[in-house]
Every structure is written in C-alpha cells, then in structure tokens.
Amino acid sequence: MININNKTWDKLNATDIQEFLKGVDDETFFFEFKKDDVDTKKVAEEISAFANTYGGYILLGVEDDKSISGCHQWNEEKVHTVIHDCITPTPTFDIKKFEIEKETVIVVKIEEGNAPPYITNKGKIYERLSSGSYVVKSSEKLSQMYHKREEQLKRVEQKLKITRLSEGVSLPKNIFGCIDMGFSITTSEITDFQKNFNSIDFSDIVAFIKETFSQFSISKVGRSYMFTFGEAKVSNGQEQIPSRCGMHNFMEIMLDGSVKCRVLLIADTGSSDVNINATVCFLAIYRRIYEKLFGDDFDKIFISALKYEELTVINQFTPYYGIYDEDDEEEIYNNYLSKHIEKYGNNLVVEGNRIPKSGFSEIDRQKFDEAGIVFNKDNLLRELFVVEHYNLGYIDPPIKED
C-alpha cells in the first residue's frame, strides 16, 4: 500500500496531510475523503472495500473538494466501534488524529486483509474499483477471496504446528499425552516485544520462574524466544533418558507475538492418574510471562487472534485434581470426586481432539461483546491462554479457568 506524502505511517504529521491534500487531484484507488456527517454504514462499506482489495486510507473531516471541515461527531473511539462492530472479521487498521487549520482530521489506515472476505454487518462484501467502493457480485471474485483466506489459514497452521508427541520406544511410560495450544495475533501497530526483541531484559521473568522451577531454559531461536521447564532428560519411572523433540513443557513466543505451547500430561509413578492442577499451573505461568513481555497497553493495539488447541492421548488415563495444602480445599475436591463418580461413573480419557475440529476460532472485540465480557488486558490474556481441556473429562468442573 502506498504512503501518504511519501512518509511512513509512524512519521506522518499534520503538515504531510496538508501537503497531500494540496497535491492530490481527487479521490483515488487508495484514498477516500469523508465529511463529518458521513454515516457509520458508509464508513463500514469503505473499510470492507479497502480490506478486501489492497488497503487504503479514509480521511474523516475532509470535503470532496479536499477542503478541511473537521470532525465534531467522529472521534477515534467511534471509528474503533464501527470497525469492531460492523466488520467481520476485524481488519488490520490504525488511526491517527491531526489538528489542521484549527480543525480535527482523523486518518484511518486499513491494511489489505489476509483473511477475506471482510463482511459488513449488513451482510455485504465490498471491493475497491477505481475511486469507489462497490458490492462484490462476481462469484469468481468471491471464490478468489475465500481461496486467499484458506491459504492464509494454512500458513498460520504451519506456523503454529508442534511436532506431534507419539508413542515410541524412547517415550517415558509416565507421559500419557499432552495439550497443545497456539494463537496467531494481529495488532494495529508494532508491539513493545517487537521493538525490544534483541535487547529484552529477562531478569524479572527469571525471578518469577524461579519461584516455581529450579530447572528451566530461555533460548533465542531465530525470531522466537523459547521457554522450557525441566531438564534435558526425563524420567520413565525407572531411569533418566534423553528427551525427544517436544517432550517438554514449553512455550514459544514469536516475533509477531504469536504463541505455541505444550503442557505434558504426566502420570504418577506406576499409575495412569494424571494431575490436572499441573495443566492449570503451566498455562497460568505461560500467561504471566507473555503479560510481562507485552506490557500494559497490549489490549489497546490488539485487533484479533486465530487460536486452536489440541489434546493428544497416547494411552488412556484418569485425570484427577491434586491435593491442596489447605485441608478444607482438599475436602472440597474429594467431595467433588465422589459426586462425579456417583453421577457419571469413573472419569477415563481415551481419545484426544482438536478445538475447533478444523481451522481456528477467532478472538476479537466482537466475541467479548457477544459474551458480555469487558474487553481489557486481563480478560484478553485470559481468553488467549484458556483451554477447553482444563477439566479433562469432568462434566461439572470444580475449578474455573484463571
């Protein structure tokens, strides 16, 4: 996508907007001017068109003749609301506000989308043709958009794929399976993690990890950081053997903020009982590490994420809740177990699955609105790191995701 006045987005200033408006003849393929009284429906159509084509800019508070009348009804919050409420899926965008000639001009940058078609809340799909936006009616064009989305999902799946943990001669007998989880995120601007990728101070994270683990590793692998927990050898209940690829509790954080992680399902020595509390613990640790790396304003630049999780079962096992230190909590869990057995019989996990079965589930602000959940950093991180397999096999879970 072209730049305004030959300036990159982060360097753009009010003077650049003024010079651009003086030099451009009219609305073009990449630019749309809108007065302050433009309705939300029309803005949503333009956003859909830009996202479905090659991206572009909407300049709010600018007349068709390029004169600046300013924004009084429109503000940054209203633009955010329109994009998140009126377009599915949420496109990649950014917003800047400039004061020009004592008037406010809002510039909305819409990137070409990787997951078209981008559909308005009226159920229509738009594309950019010449200097206007038009409803897509061609079945061939729609097919091209869906094909592009399928190719993008394949690329995301390849990026998040983890080496499958399978039964073999070197596999410890006390590893009964694993839970894999991953998500690929889209943000409106570069994250603090990306800005400081090569100079991150891990001292705070190391101190946090040491509260729970004596053996761990933080490694820089290409354009990712890998966090592993445990030694390079694992126990099969009788001896220490070299671990195979992926035979660790680990989390990989990629440069773009995407994540893939694994939690092993390890049974007690000589049994097939797997402690669920360990799963909860590891996912909570992964979330805390991610939070420390991405800062307090992560939710401000978050647009959407594609997420999946997968339960792999190597041998059937019985999940249970580990004993807590507090006697009253131990009693609660024991009572729960008795009630579960009375209602449903013994809990036995014999098969794994993937959620969703194919593809990915999408996380954006619309999902929070539909669920009636406040969109903020804490709730966003909880949603990114929660898994459906927290309470393996238990129908009436005694604990909730943290």
N, C-alpha and C positions, 0 to 999 in steps of 0.2 A: 504494500500500500504506500502511496506517495506521502511525503511530508508537507506540512503547511509552511510556506515561505522557505523551503529547504532546511528547516530546523527539525531536529529530533524532538519527540514529544516532551522529554524531560527538560529540554532547553527552551521550549516555546514560551514567549511572553506577549504582553499586550501590544507592543509595537509590531510584532510579527503578524498579529491578526489584522491590525490596521493596514499594513503594507499589502497583505494578501488580498484584502477586500478592495483596495485601490487598483490592484493589478489584474484581478480575475474579471473576465467578461460577464460570466453568468454562472448559474448552477451547472455543475459538470457531473461526470460519472461518479466522482468521489466526494462531492460536496453538495449539501442541502442547506438552504437558508430558511429559517422559520421565525415568524413573528411570535411575540409573547402570547398572543391569544390562540395559538395553534392548539387543537385538542389532543388529548392523550392517544386517541385512536390513530391519528395521522402519524404521530411520532413513533408509535409502535410499528406501524407499517414500514416506515423508513428504516427502522432498526432491523426489522426482519429482512428487508431487501439487501441492506449492506452486509449483514451476517451471512446471507445465502449466496452472495456474489463475491466480491473481492475486498470488502471492507469499505469504510468511508467515514466522513465527518458530518455531524449535524451542528450547525451554528444557531443557537437559540438567542433571540433578541436582535436578529438581523432581518431587514426587509428584503423583498425580492430585488429591489434596486441596489442592494448592498449597503444601504444606509443603516446606521445603528439606532434602534429604538429602545433597546434594553429589555431586560427581564424583570417583571414585577410579580407575575403569577408563577413563573417557573423558577425552581432552585435545584440545587444538587440532590437534595433528598427526594424531590418529586421525580427527577429523572431516574434515580435508583428504584423508586417504587414502580414506575412504569416498566422498566426493564425486567425487574424480578416478577412482577405480577402479570405482565401482558405478553411475555415471550417465553416459549418453551422449545428446547432447553435454553437456559440462560446463556447468552453470548458473552464473549470476552469483550470488555469495554473499559473505558476510563473517562473521567470527567475533569475538566479544568474550568475555573471561573476567572474572568478578567474584567477589570474596570477600565472602560474605554470611553472617553468623552463624557465622563460622569455617569455612564450607564454600564449595567452589568451584561456581559456576553458570556453565555455558557457554551463551551465546546464539548461535544460528546464524540469520542472516538470509538468506532465499532470495528473490531477486527474480523477478518474473514473467518468464518466458523469452521471447526474441524468436524462437527457433528450435525450437519444439516439433515433435514430441513428445519429451520427456525420458524415456528408457527405462532401466529398471534392468538390472543385469547378469543378471537372471533373465528378461529379455525381456518385462517387463510395463510397462504405462503406467498411471500413476495420476492422479487428479484430486481436487480438494478439494470435498467436498459437506458443507454444514452444518459440523459439528465433527469430521469424519472424512475419511479418505483411502480411495478405492475404485478398483478396477481399471476402466479405461475399456473398455466393451464395445460402445458405440454406434458404428456405422460413420459416422454423421453427425458425431459429436464428433471422431472421428479425422480425418475429412476437413477439418473446421474447423482442426484443429491443423496439418495439412500445408499447408493454404492459407495460414495465418499465416506458416509458415516460408518458403514461396515468396515471399510479399510482402516479408518481411524481406530475403531474398537479392536481390530486385530493387532494394530501397533501397540495399543495400550495393554492388551492382554500379554503380548510378547514381553513388554517392559516389566510387567508385574509377575510374570511366571516364575515360580520357585521350583527348583529341582525336586521331583516327586520323591517322597520318602517311601520306600518299598521294602518288603521283607527280603532278607538275604542272609548269607552265612555270617556276615560280619555285623549284623544288626543285633544290638543288645536285646536280650529277651524281655527286659522290663520296659522297653519302648513299645507302646501299643498303637501309636498313631500320632497325629498332630493336627493343629488348627492353623491354617494359613490364612492371612488376611492382607489385602493390598488396596490402595487407592491412588488414583492419579488426579492431581488438582489443577485447577485453572485459577489464576489470580489476575487482578486488574493492573498490577504493577509488580516490579521486582521485589522480592522479599528480603528481609534482613539476612536470612540464611544465605541467599544467593550473593548479596553484596559482600558478605564477610566469609565466603566459603573457604578461602585459603588461609584465613587468619582467625579462626574461631578459637576462643578461649574455653576449653572444656573443664576448667577447674571446678566450677560449680556443679556440673553434671557428674564429674568423677566423685565428688564428695557425696552427692545424692546416691549414686550407685553403690558406693562403699558401705552405706548404711545397711544394705541387704546382702551384697555379694562380696566375697573375697577374691574370687576368680572372675575376671571379665576382660574384655578387649574392646578398644575403639580403634578402628582402622580406616584409613582413607583408601578407597578402592576406586580408581578412576575418578569419575564425577559423582561419587557417592561416599557416605560415611556408613560404616558397618559397626553395629554394636552387638557383641556376642557375650553370652553369660555361661560360664563354666570353663573347664579345662579342655585341652586338645584331645583328651581321652575321655571315654565314657565307660560306665560300668554295665556289665551284663548280668550283674548279681553275683558273679564269682571272680571276675578278673577285669583289669583295665585294658581296653582295646582301643586302637586308633579310631576316631570317629570318621564316618563317611561324610561326603558333601551334604550339607543341610541338616546334619544330625546335631543341631544346637538350637537353643532358644536364641533367636536373633532378630534384629530389626535393621533394615537398610533404608536410609533416607537419601533420596536422590537430589541432584542439584535443583530441580524444578519444584521440590517439596513433596514429590510423590513418595510413597512408602510401600514396602513389602516386608512382612514379618511372619515369624513362626513361633508357635508355642508347642513344645513336645508334650505328649500325653504319656507320662511315666508312672508305672505301677509300683506299688510297694514290693519289696524284695520277696520273690517266691509266690506272688499272688497276681491276680488280674484286677485289683482295685486301684483306680486312678483318682487322685485327689484333684477336685475341681478348683479348689482355692488357689492352686498354683497358677491356673489359667487366668484367673481374675487378677492375681498379683502381677504377672508378667505384662498383661495388657495395660494395667494401670501405670507400670514403670515406663513402658513404651510411650504412653501418652504424656507423661511428665517430661520425659526427655525431649519430645517433639515440641512441647509447650515452651520449654526453656530456650530452644533454638530459634523459634519463630516469633517470639516476643508478644507483647500485649496487644498490638494492633492487627494481628493476623486476620481477625474476622472482618476488619474494615476493607481489606483488599481481596478477600475470598470471593470467588464467583461460584464455582461448582466443583464437584468431585465425582469421579466414576469409581465405584467400590465393589469388591466382591470378597467372599470368604469361602473357605473350603475345609471340610472335615475329612481327614483321611484316617481310615480304620484299617490297621494291619491285622490285628487279631481282636476278637470281640473282648470287651472289658466291662467292668462295673464301675461307674463313676460314683464318687462319694464326696461329702464335704468334710474337710479335715477338722480335727479337734481344735477349738479355740482355747485361749488361756483362761478366759472367764468361764466359771462354772455354769452361770446362767445361760450363756450363749451355747455352750456345749449341750445343755439340756434342751434348748430350743431346737437344735439341729437333730438331736436324737429323736425327739418327739416327731419332728417332721418326717424323718426316715420311716418311723413306724406307721405314720398316717399314709405315706406314699405306698408302702408295701400293702397296707390294708386295702387301699383303693385300687391300685394298679398292678400289684404284684412286684416282684423284684425288678430293679432297673438294669437293663442289659443293652449295651450299644453294640450292634453287629454290622452296621454299614455306615459309610460316610456319604456326604453330599455337598453340593456347591450352592451357595446363595448369592444371587439368583442362579437358577439352574443353568442358564446360558447368558452370556453378556454381563452387564453390570447394572447395579442400581445407581441412580443419580441422586446426589445430595446438593441441594441449593436452597435459597431462602424460601422458595415456594413450599418445599417439603416441611419446613418449620412452621410456616403459616397454616398449612393444611392440618398439621398435627396440634396446632395451638401452643407451640413451644416458642419461647422468646429466643430470637436469634442473637446470640452473643458468643464471645470466645469460649467460655466454659462449655456451653451446650453444643457448640460446633465441634470442639475437640472430643467431647463425649460421643457424639454421633459418628465421627470419623473412626474412633477406636473401639466402638462397641461391636460385639459379635452376637449373632443369633444363637451360637453354641455355648454361651456362658454356662447355662444349666443343663449340661449334657443329659438328655433323656428324661429329666424331671419335668413333669407336666405342671405342677404348682410350685414354682421356684420359691425357696425361702429367702433368697437374696436377689437384689436388683443390681443392674449394671451401675457401676460407679463412674 
